[in-house]
Amino acid sequence: MGISTKLGCPKNPLSNQTSSLIKANRSLSVVEGSKFLLSFLIVVFFAIQCSTSYAYNRKKDFYDIFTIGIEDPTYGSAVRLGPLSFGILFIGGETQAGKKDKGKGYGLRGGSFAKYFSQQLVFGILGGEIFYSGEPKMNPDTKKPEELFGIPAVQDERDNLKSHKVKYLSFYHDPPKERQKRQKQEAKKMLVNKILKENSDPTLLAYLPPENPKPYGYTASYLFQIEFMLGIHYGTRIGFNIAELLDFLLGIATIDILDDDVKKDKEEEEPPLVLPPGMNFPQ
């Protein structure tokens, strides 16, 4: 007759209690962390509505991250990954030969939720595009839009920073003529800056060429944009920009890596947001 024996360690009630406490603490930490994150996002959202240059720029930085717009006329589809576009797409057009005045959109693009001008042609990997948001400044003499570095100028200073005019071929080929032009402008600027350091005569500023923030026709953040476009007459544009996300996060600490912050005068600042009755900022 055999005798079977079971060996094992007795359960420790203290160990079970400790494990339960650890799990409870973890759950509590997750809940507290979620509450803190939610409170932080709510505070940031309402803070950027305040009437200060800092808040105005943070709001614009946040808007820069996303692109959601409806455009007309649009035919085809394309994807843009950074500077390169792929697909078959036609946006815009002209009412008469050479005018190129068709192509409108409405939505969030270039940091503004507004009506904007959009023309784009994508044929394989070639083509080009032009974009600006807001109403262009009109020349009273010619009755035509004024231009700022080859792109129609608009009323808002920051919208001018975010406009662009691009030929996709320039990403593959930089014409010597354009390269020499940029080199001459840079050399002239360096020479005048050197003279200004040695002589503080303010009249010398007249010889300093105006600095073009977009020497290639686009902003630095353009190279980090991801977009999808699709349409049959009416089209949709959806996009996200990783560089603008980083600019927004660092901008909270007043670090402007994309150099797109602008100073707003008091009379230009937006009125402060009035919260609905009974709603307060989270404590």
Secondary structure, DSSP 8 states (H G I E B T S, - for coil): ------------HHHHHHHHHHHHHHHHHHHHHHHHHHHHHHHHHHHTTSSSHHHHHHHHHHHHTEEEEEEEEEEEEEEEETTEEEEEEEE-B-SSTTT--B-EEEEEETTEEEEEEEEEEEEETEEEEEEEES-B-B-TTT-SB-EETTEE-BS-HHHHHH-EEEEGGGGT---HHHHHHHHHHHHHHHHHHHHHHH---GGGGGGS----S-TTSS-GGGGGEEEEEEEEEEEEEEEEEHHHHHHHHHHTTT--TT-------GGGS-------TT-----
